Amino acid sequence: MSSEGSSDGWYADSLLSPVTADVQEASDRAVALALVNAELALLRAFVAAGVAPESVHEASFAVMREPWFDLDLAALARAAVAGGNPVIPVIPLVRERVAAHDADAAAWVHRGATSQDILDTALMAMAAGVCSRVDHLLRSAEGSLLALAQQHQDDPAVARTLTQHAVPTTVGLRVAGWLRALGRARRRLAETAERLPAQLGGAGGTLASFVELFGADVAAELPALFAAQAGLRAPEAPWHTDRWPITELGDALAAVIGAVGMFASDVAQLARTEVGEASVAAGGGSSAMPQKQNPVDAVLIRSAAMRAPGLAAQLHLSAGLAVDERPDGAWHAEWPALQELLRLAVGATARAAALAPGLVLDADRSRANLGLTGGLVVSERLALVLVPRIGKAPFDALIAAAAAGRGLDELLRELPEAADLDVDALLDPAQYTGLAARLTDEAVHRALQDGIRP
């Protein structure tokens, strides 16, 4: 069923959420179409179970191929208030379309099902599509980061801890950290997407309606047949109040947004004027300051990363308050939280896929920043080498003198105990990067194993 040419391509709630502007996935129209598709999948499941005639299958596909440009979302939303969910007003719309192709087939629409069966299945199917899109966007970003990690594998840079210069690292290892984070989040999301189940339990989760209609054996087979038609995993049992698919999906989406958020936060910090270790190809302007080239993609990704944890927490809160055989409000509270998480995941990864290929890392500026502390960035190394020779108190005094402005190389050359040391090599930050090159290689290798290419 096509939604191309819809008049509401710009999502209504994006004016104050630019990170989700132009995101078509998980829009209200996408939700409505997913509800329709879930109803049609149930029709095909009845045919697959051998209880409905083949004409029902043909009518289902005929309706799927129809455009639904005239779907009035505002009217649908208003009609959903009476019953508390949008499935109820969708049913007559689907029945009418099916009847236009086969009057008898219309009697099979929503037969034996409950609203939660359709809505949960629709959201899982829509989420599966979002996960596929996010996977593609992450892979695109990872390919660009892979190239950067290889390009800058041995370029020294300063590692900052708690905002301060700490020890030397490499530009390559920093990028490798971003690469690992995106890959790990992508794999977790893919594993979660593979487990997304359909929902089919009938009014109280017993499938009693289907047993009454078709017998116990057919009723037992029907959830798996429905799942296959919806492109989802067969459920072990109805999960009307056991909301694990929602919470696991929410956690995986939040992890993706958090991973690209970490990448974007580093880029925003490195792109500060006074740091200057990164620049972006497409910077955003300012309404008042024409000289600015703001790292807007990074800023928008960070905005998503700040919103996602609260939405994931909402899903867990709703799951924890899911009572009886259908939750009274907890189920309803999930819907907008999950919808927004899905949209943020697409928006944030799309911005990451745009940011990464235009990212320029300045190896010369990184090396220059290493020298800002006059060699004190290798104090850890000096302590390991010198304290056994001169003791801790003299070493502390030496570092204090260097911090006060005396040249560290001069102080070391004056030490009789250091006469046999290569002072230049000892103070060279590039020679104190530990396993940075190996760790970068390992990250690159893992990405290549995953099919990521520069």
C-alpha positions in Angstrom: 0.0 0.0 0.0 1.5 3.3 -1.1 1.7 6.6 0.8 3.6 8.4 -2.0 2.3 11.8 -2.8 0.7 12.3 0.6 0.0 15.9 1.3 1.3 15.8 4.9 4.9 14.9 4.1 6.1 17.5 6.6 5.5 16.1 10.0 3.1 18.4 12.0 5.2 18.3 15.2 8.6 19.1 13.6 8.6 22.9 13.7 10.3 22.7 17.2 12.0 19.4 16.5 14.3 20.0 13.5 16.0 16.7 14.1 12.8 14.9 13.1 11.9 17.2 10.3 11.4 15.3 7.0 11.3 12.0 8.9 8.4 10.1 7.2 8.9 7.0 9.3 6.6 6.6 12.2 4.5 9.6 11.3 0.8 9.6 12.0 0.2 8.6 8.4 2.7 5.8 8.7 0.9 4.6 11.9 -2.5 4.6 10.1 -1.2 2.7 7.1 0.4 0.2 9.5 -3.0 -0.4 11.2 -4.5 -1.0 7.8 -1.8 -3.4 6.8 -2.2 -5.3 10.1 -5.9 -5.8 9.4 -5.1 -7.0 5.8 -2.4 -9.3 7.2 -5.1 -11.0 9.4 -7.2 -11.6 6.3 -4.4 -13.3 4.6 -3.7 -15.4 7.7 -7.3 -16.6 7.7 -6.7 -17.8 4.1 -3.4 -19.4 5.0 -5.1 -21.2 7.9 -7.6 -22.6 5.3 -10.7 -21.1 7.0 -11.3 -18.2 4.5 -11.6 -18.5 0.7 -8.9 -17.5 -1.6 -11.0 -14.5 -2.7 -10.3 -12.9 0.7 -6.5 -13.1 -0.1 -7.1 -11.5 -3.4 -9.2 -8.7 -1.9 -6.5 -8.1 0.7 -3.8 -7.6 -1.9 -6.1 -5.4 -4.0 -6.6 -3.1 -1.1 -2.9 -3.1 -0.3 -2.1 -1.8 -3.8 -4.5 1.1 -3.5 -3.3 4.6 -2.6 -4.7 5.9 0.7 -4.0 9.6 -0.1 -7.5 10.6 1.1 -7.0 9.2 4.6 -8.2 12.0 6.9 -5.8 11.8 9.8 -7.5 14.5 11.8 -10.9 12.9 11.5 -9.3 9.5 12.4 -7.7 11.0 15.5 -11.0 12.6 16.6 -12.9 9.3 16.0 -10.3 7.4 18.1 -11.3 9.3 21.2 -14.6 7.5 21.7 -13.0 4.1 22.0 -9.7 5.2 23.3 -7.6 3.8 20.3 -7.3 4.4 16.6 -8.0 0.9 15.5 -11.8 1.1 16.1 -12.3 3.9 13.4 -9.9 2.2 11.0 -11.9 -1.1 10.9 -14.9 0.4 8.9 -12.5 2.1 6.5 -10.8 -1.2 5.8 -14.1 -3.1 5.6 -15.4 -0.6 3.1 -12.3 -0.9 0.9 -12.4 -4.7 1.0 -16.1 -4.7 0.2 -15.5 -2.7 -2.9 -13.5 -5.7 -4.2 -15.4 -8.5 -2.7 -18.5 -8.0 -0.6 -18.2 -11.4 1.1 -14.5 -10.8 2.0 -15.5 -7.8 4.1 -17.1 -10.0 6.7 -13.6 -11.4 7.5 -12.1 -8.0 8.5 -11.1 -7.9 12.2 -12.9 -11.2 12.8 -12.2 -12.5 16.3 -9.5 -9.9 16.9 -9.3 -7.2 19.4 -7.9 -3.7 19.0 -4.7 -4.4 20.8 -3.9 -7.3 18.5 -4.0 -4.9 15.5 -2.3 -1.9 17.2 0.5 -3.9 18.8 1.2 -5.7 15.5 1.0 -2.5 13.5 3.5 -0.8 15.8 5.9 -3.8 15.7 5.7 -3.9 11.9 6.3 -0.2 11.6 9.2 -0.5 14.0 10.8 -3.2 12.0 10.8 -0.9 9.0 12.3 1.9 11.1 15.0 -0.5 12.3 15.9 -1.4 8.8 16.2 2.3 7.9 18.3 3.1 11.0 20.6 0.1 10.2 21.2 1.6 6.7 21.9 5.0 8.1 24.3 3.7 10.7 26.2 1.7 8.2 26.6 4.8 6.1 28.0 6.8 9.0 30.3 3.9 10.0 31.8 3.7 6.5 32.9 7.3 6.8 34.3 6.8 10.3 36.1 3.7 9.1 37.9 5.8 6.6 38.8 8.4 9.2 40.1 5.9 11.6 42.4 4.5 9.0 43.5 7.9 7.8 44.4 9.1 11.3 45.4 5.9 12.9 48.8 7.1 14.2 48.1 10.9 14.5 48.7 11.9 18.1 46.1 13.9 20.0 45.4 14.7 23.6 43.0 12.6 25.6 40.8 14.7 27.9 39.4 13.4 31.1 36.9 15.5 33.1 37.5 18.3 30.6 41.3 18.5 31.2 44.3 17.3 29.3 45.2 13.9 30.5 47.6 11.7 28.4 48.3 11.3 24.7 46.0 9.2 22.5 45.5 9.2 18.8 43.0 10.7 16.5 42.5 7.2 15.1 41.6 5.7 18.4 39.1 8.5 19.1 37.4 7.8 15.8 37.6 4.0 16.5 35.6 4.7 19.7 32.8 6.3 17.7 33.0 3.4 15.2 32.7 0.8 17.9 29.8 2.5 19.6 27.8 2.8 16.4 28.5 -0.7 15.4 27.5 -2.1 18.8 24.3 -0.2 18.9 23.5 -1.2 15.3 24.0 -4.9 16.1 21.8 -4.7 19.2 19.0 -3.0 17.3 19.2 -5.6 14.5 19.0 -8.4 17.1 16.0 -6.7 18.7 14.3 -6.2 15.3 14.6 -9.9 14.5 12.6 -10.7 17.7 9.7 -8.3 17.2 6.5 -10.4 17.5 3.0 -10.0 16.2 0.2 -9.9 18.7 -2.9 -12.1 18.5 -4.7 -13.0 21.6 -8.3 -12.0 21.2 -10.2 -9.9 23.8 -8.6 -11.4 26.9 -5.5 -13.0 25.6 -7.0 -16.5 25.5 -7.8 -16.7 21.7 -11.3 -17.9 22.8 -12.9 -16.1 19.8 -10.7 -18.0 17.4 -11.3 -21.3 19.1 -15.1 -20.7 18.9 -14.9 -19.7 15.2 -12.3 -22.2 13.9 -11.5 -24.8 16.6 -8.5 -25.1 18.9 -6.0 -26.4 16.4 -6.5 -23.6 13.9 -6.6 -21.0 16.7 -3.2 -22.3 18.0 -1.7 -21.9 14.5 -3.2 -18.6 13.7 -0.8 -16.3 15.6 2.2 -17.7 13.7 0.3 -17.4 10.4 -0.6 -13.8 11.2 3.0 -13.0 12.1 4.3 -14.4 8.9 1.8 -12.2 6.9 2.8 -9.2 8.9 6.6 -9.9 8.5 7.1 -10.4 12.2 8.2 -13.2 14.6 5.5 -15.6 15.8 4.7 -14.8 19.5 5.2 -17.4 22.1 2.0 -16.3 23.7 -0.2 -13.1 23.8 1.8 -10.3 25.4 -1.1 -7.8 26.1 0.4 -7.0 29.5 3.9 -8.6 29.2 5.4 -5.6 27.4 8.9 -6.9 26.8 8.8 -6.3 23.0 8.2 -2.6 23.7 10.8 -2.1 26.4 13.5 -4.1 24.6 12.8 -2.1 21.4 12.8 1.2 23.3 16.1 0.3 25.0 17.8 -0.6 21.7 16.5 2.6 20.1 17.8 4.7 23.0 21.2 3.0 22.7 21.4 3.9 19.0 20.5 7.5 19.8 23.0 7.5 22.7 25.8 6.2 20.5 25.4 8.8 17.8 24.9 11.3 20.6 28.4 10.5 22.0 29.9 10.9 18.5 28.1 14.2 18.0 29.1 15.5 21.4 32.7 14.8 20.7 32.5 16.5 17.3 30.8 19.6 18.8 33.6 19.9 21.4 36.4 19.3 18.9 34.9 21.9 16.6 35.0 24.7 19.2 37.0 27.6 17.9 39.5 27.4 20.7 40.0 23.6 20.2 39.9 23.5 16.4 40.6 19.8 16.0 37.5 19.2 13.8 35.4 21.0 11.2 32.3 20.1 9.4 31.6 20.4 5.7 28.1 21.9 6.1 28.0 24.3 8.9 24.9 26.2 9.9 24.8 30.0 9.9 23.6 32.5 12.5 20.9 35.1 12.2 23.2 37.7 13.9 26.8 36.5 13.5 27.8 35.9 9.8 31.2 34.5 10.7 29.8 31.4 12.4 29.7 27.9 10.9 27.8 26.0 13.5 28.1 22.2 13.6 24.3 21.9 13.3 24.1 18.2 12.6 26.0 17.5 15.8 23.8 19.9 17.7 20.6 18.2 16.4 21.9 14.8 17.2 22.7 15.9 20.8 19.1 17.2 21.1 17.8 13.7 20.3 20.2 12.1 22.7 18.9 14.3 25.5 15.3 13.4 24.8 15.6 9.6 24.2 16.3 8.4 27.8 13.1 10.0 29.1 11.1 8.3 26.4 12.7 4.9 27.1 11.9 5.4 30.8 8.3 6.1 29.9 8.1 2.7 28.2 9.4 1.0 31.3 7.0 2.9 33.5 4.1 1.9 31.3 5.3 -1.7 31.3 5.5 -1.8 35.1 1.9 -0.5 35.4 0.4 -2.8 32.8 -2.4 -4.5 34.8 -5.1 -7.1 34.3 -5.4 -8.5 30.7 -5.2 -5.1 29.1 -3.7 -2.0 30.7 -5.9 1.0 31.5 -3.8 3.9 30.3 -0.3 2.3 30.6 -0.8 0.8 27.1 -2.0 4.1 25.8 1.0 6.0 27.3 3.4 3.8 25.3 2.2 4.9 21.9 3.4 8.5 21.7 6.7 7.6 23.6 7.5 4.8 21.2 6.5 6.8 18.1 8.8 9.7 19.2 11.7 7.3 19.9 11.3 5.8 16.5 11.3 9.2 14.8 14.3 10.4 16.9 16.2 7.3 15.9 15.7 7.9 12.2 16.4 11.7 12.6 19.5 11.3 14.7 21.1 8.6 12.5 20.2 10.5 9.4 22.1 13.5 10.8 25.0 11.3 11.7 25.1 9.9 8.2 25.2 13.5 6.9 27.8 14.6 9.5 30.4 11.8 9.2 31.3 12.0 5.5 32.0 15.8 5.7 33.9 15.6 9.0 37.5 16.9 8.8 39.9 16.1 11.6 42.9 18.4 11.8 46.0 16.3 12.8 48.3 19.3 12.9 46.0 21.1 15.3 45.6 18.0 17.4 49.4 17.8 17.7 49.7 21.5 18.5 47.1 21.1 21.3 49.3 18.3 22.8 52.0 20.9 23.4 49.8 23.3 25.3 50.9 22.0 28.7 54.6 22.1 27.8 55.1 18.3 28.0 53.1 17.7 31.1 50.7 15.6 29.1 53.3 12.8 29.5 53.5 13.2 33.3 52.1 9.8 33.9 55.0 8.3 31.8 57.5 10.4 33.6 56.3 9.3 37.0 56.6 5.6 36.0 60.2 6.2 34.8 61.5 8.7 37.3 59.9 8.0 40.6 61.8 4.7 41.0 65.0 6.7 40.3 64.5 9.9 42.3 61.6 9.3 44.7 58.1 10.8 44.7 58.8 14.0 46.6 61.5 15.2 44.2 59.4 14.1 41.3 56.4 16.2 42.5 58.7 19.1 42.9 60.0 18.7 39.3 56.4 18.6 38.0 55.5 21.7 40.1 58.5 23.6 38.6 57.4 22.6 35.1 53.9 23.7 35.8 55.3 27.1 37.0 56.9 27.7 33.7 60.3 26.0 33.6 61.1 23.9 30.6 60.4 20.2 31.3 63.2 19.1 29.0 65.6 21.4 30.8 64.6 20.0 34.2 65.1 16.5 33.0 68.5 17.1 31.5 69.6 18.6 34.8 68.8 15.4 36.6 71.9 13.2 37.1 69.6 10.2 37.5 68.2 10.8 34.0 71.5 11.1 32.3 71.1 7.8 30.5 67.6 8.6 29.2 66.6 9.8 25.8 64.8 12.9 27.0 63.4 13.8 23.6 61.9 10.4 23.2 60.6 10.4 26.8 58.8 13.6 26.2 57.4 12.7 22.8 53.6 12.3 23.1 53.5 10.2 20.0 55.7 7.6 21.8 53.2 7.2 24.7 50.0 6.1 23.0 50.0 2.6 24.4 47.9 0.2 22.4 46.1 2.9 20.5 47.2 1.6 17.1 46.2 -2.0 17.9 42.8 -1.0 19.3 42.1 1.1 16.2 43.1 -1.9 14.0 40.7 -4.1 16.0 37.8 -1.6 15.6 38.5 -1.3 11.9 38.7 -5.1 11.5 35.3 -5.6 13.3 33.7 -3.0 11.1 35.0 -4.7 8.0 33.7 -8.1 9.3 30.3 -6.4 9.6 30.4 -5.5 5.9 31.2 -1.8 6.6 33.2 -0.3 3.8 34.9 3.2 3.6 
